[in-house]
Amino acid sequence: MSWRERLARAWRRRVFTHELLCLARREVAMPVPPGDEKLEQRLVMRRATAADALLWQESWAAKVPWYLERLKSATEFCWLGIVDGRLAVHCWYNRGPYFDPMMKHTFDPGPSGAYFGEGWVHPDFRVGGLAIAFNRRIYGEVLPALGVQQVLCYYATDNVASVKLQARFGFVEVGWLHHWKILGRHGFARAAMPKGREQGAEAAAATTDRTRSPRT
Ligand SMILES: CC(C)(COP(=O)(O)OP(=O)(O)OC[C@H]1O[C@@H](n2cnc3c(N)ncnc32)[C@H](O)[C@@H]1OP(=O)(O)O)[C@@H](O)C(=O)NCCC(=O)NCCS
């Protein structure tokens, strides 16, 4: 990494960063899109427990203590996807409102809802359909079995992979937020959605009032 890139990264981390976040919602009962059956056969999925600390070591060593703490929560849970014995994918969910300790913001999926955050695929397994395979089981089997009826998530609007993934699974945009981090302090404000997309969001909000507006 050049000194310019290092400087830009340090600036973004410590001084100023701005991103546009899209909040999106999915009704769990919606049918799941097709996926790669061969890949699905290789994918072993299970709910994470404290015994998975070792599995997290390869990619998330620094976060293991925090993950173990979160697993003690009555509302938070994590699902893992293992391919050939390696942790290839994980996603975290929270029943009800979730206060994100990094962003210092509460995301509220509404009654019977779950907040979905930290969707991650190991770089060695990306762009091969693994997130699709994992989510097919999450939305087709795991969340319905837990009685979760809708899911709220956010993603940066320039995160192409995430935008495509959520679109494939039928997530509907329900709002956009500006997110600033200035000298370590976070700020949020509603952002205007691009022309033509507000109607989709309004229609989604009108079909059900189960999702409450997030605090901004
Ligand atoms: C986002 C992420 C989970 C996707 O995982 P993945 O296994 O690579 O995704 P898949 O191969 O299943 O592909 C899902 C969709 O994204 C597209 N995609 C994946 N990587 C892409 C990339 N680098 N550029 C463009 N599109 C990409 C695929 O083409 C597919 O699109 P389609 O539905 O139109 O066919 C993964 O890139 C990741 O972990 N990123 C870092 C963490 C992150 O950004 N998490 C999202 C937080 S909301």
The ligand as an SDF file (V2000), in Angstrom:
LIG
                    3D

 48 50  0  0  0  0  0  0  0  0999 V2000
  -21.1880   -9.3810    0.2520 C   0  0  0  0  0  0  0  0  0  0  0  0
  -20.6320  -10.7960    0.3620 C   0  0  0  0  0  0  0  0  0  0  0  0
  -21.2280  -11.4510    1.6200 C   0  0  0  0  0  0  0  0  0  0  0  0
  -21.0840  -11.5970   -0.8780 C   0  0  0  0  0  0  0  0  0  0  0  0
  -20.6520  -12.9410   -0.7160 O   0  0  0  0  0  0  0  0  0  0  0  0
  -20.3540  -13.8820   -1.9840 P   0  0  0  0  0  0  0  0  0  0  0  0
  -20.3690  -15.2960   -1.5390 O   0  0  0  0  0  0  0  0  0  0  0  0
  -19.1290  -13.3920   -2.6790 O   0  0  0  0  0  0  0  0  0  0  0  0
  -21.6190  -13.5830   -2.9070 O   0  0  0  0  0  0  0  0  0  0  0  0
  -22.2080  -14.5460   -4.0310 P   0  0  0  0  0  0  0  0  0  0  0  0
  -21.0850  -15.1570   -4.8110 O   0  0  0  0  0  0  0  0  0  0  0  0
  -23.2130  -15.4750   -3.4270 O   0  0  0  0  0  0  0  0  0  0  0  0
  -22.9250  -13.4970   -4.9940 O   0  0  0  0  0  0  0  0  0  0  0  0
  -24.0490  -12.7270   -4.5830 C   0  0  0  0  0  0  0  0  0  0  0  0
  -24.2930  -11.6550   -5.6460 C   0  0  0  0  0  0  0  0  0  0  0  0
  -23.2600  -10.6300   -5.5430 O   0  0  0  0  0  0  0  0  0  0  0  0
  -22.5520  -10.5380   -6.7760 C   0  0  0  0  0  0  0  0  0  0  0  0
  -21.1610  -10.2840   -6.4150 N   0  0  0  0  0  0  0  0  0  0  0  0
  -20.4210  -10.9460   -5.5030 C   0  0  0  0  0  0  0  0  0  0  0  0
  -19.2190  -10.3780   -5.4060 N   0  0  0  0  0  0  0  0  0  0  0  0
  -19.2120   -9.3490   -6.2840 C   0  0  0  0  0  0  0  0  0  0  0  0
  -18.2430   -8.3760   -6.6410 C   0  0  0  0  0  0  0  0  0  0  0  0
  -17.0430   -8.3640   -6.0760 N   0  0  0  0  0  0  0  0  0  0  0  0
  -18.5660   -7.4410   -7.5720 N   0  0  0  0  0  0  0  0  0  0  0  0
  -19.7810   -7.4540   -8.1500 C   0  0  0  0  0  0  0  0  0  0  0  0
  -20.7530   -8.3410   -7.8320 N   0  0  0  0  0  0  0  0  0  0  0  0
  -20.4530   -9.2890   -6.9330 C   0  0  0  0  0  0  0  0  0  0  0  0
  -22.7440  -11.8700   -7.4760 C   0  0  0  0  0  0  0  0  0  0  0  0
  -22.5680  -11.7370   -8.8520 O   0  0  0  0  0  0  0  0  0  0  0  0
  -24.1850  -12.1650   -7.0890 C   0  0  0  0  0  0  0  0  0  0  0  0
  -25.0190  -11.3270   -7.8640 O   0  0  0  0  0  0  0  0  0  0  0  0
  -26.3540  -11.8980   -8.5940 P   0  0  0  0  0  0  0  0  0  0  0  0
  -27.3070  -12.2280   -7.4750 O   0  0  0  0  0  0  0  0  0  0  0  0
  -26.7920  -10.7570   -9.4300 O   0  0  0  0  0  0  0  0  0  0  0  0
  -25.9280  -13.1210   -9.3270 O   0  0  0  0  0  0  0  0  0  0  0  0
  -19.0850  -10.8190    0.4030 C   0  0  0  0  0  0  0  0  0  0  0  0
  -18.5900  -10.0790   -0.7000 O   0  0  0  0  0  0  0  0  0  0  0  0
  -18.4810  -10.2330    1.6710 C   0  0  0  0  0  0  0  0  0  0  0  0
  -18.3550  -10.9390    2.6770 O   0  0  0  0  0  0  0  0  0  0  0  0
  -18.0840   -8.9470    1.6400 N   0  0  0  0  0  0  0  0  0  0  0  0
  -17.4350   -8.2910    2.7810 C   0  0  0  0  0  0  0  0  0  0  0  0
  -18.4150   -8.0370    3.9050 C   0  0  0  0  0  0  0  0  0  0  0  0
  -19.6220   -7.2920    3.4230 C   0  0  0  0  0  0  0  0  0  0  0  0
  -19.5500   -6.3530    2.6450 O   0  0  0  0  0  0  0  0  0  0  0  0
  -20.7890   -7.7500    3.9090 N   0  0  0  0  0  0  0  0  0  0  0  0
  -22.0610   -7.2000    3.5510 C   0  0  0  0  0  0  0  0  0  0  0  0
  -22.5960   -6.4230    4.6890 C   0  0  0  0  0  0  0  0  0  0  0  0
  -24.3200   -6.0350    4.3720 S   0  0  0  0  0  0  0  0  0  0  0  0
  1  2  1  0
  2  3  1  0
  2  4  1  0
  2 36  1  0
  4  5  1  0
  5  6  1  0
  6  7  2  0
  6  8  1  0
  6  9  1  0
  9 10  1  0
 10 11  2  0
 10 12  1  0
 10 13  1  0
 13 14  1  0
 14 15  1  0
 15 16  1  0
 15 30  1  0
 16 17  1  0
 17 18  1  0
 17 28  1  0
 18 19  1  0
 18 27  1  0
 19 20  2  0
 20 21  1  0
 21 22  1  0
 21 27  2  0
 22 23  1  0
 22 24  2  0
 24 25  1  0
 25 26  2  0
 26 27  1  0
 28 29  1  0
 28 30  1  0
 30 31  1  0
 31 32  1  0
 32 33  2  0
 32 34  1  0
 32 35  1  0
 36 37  1  0
 36 38  1  0
 38 39  2  0
 38 40  1  0
 40 41  1  0
 41 42  1  0
 42 43  1  0
 43 44  2  0
 43 45  1  0
 45 46  1  0
 46 47  1  0
 47 48  1  0
M  END
$$$$
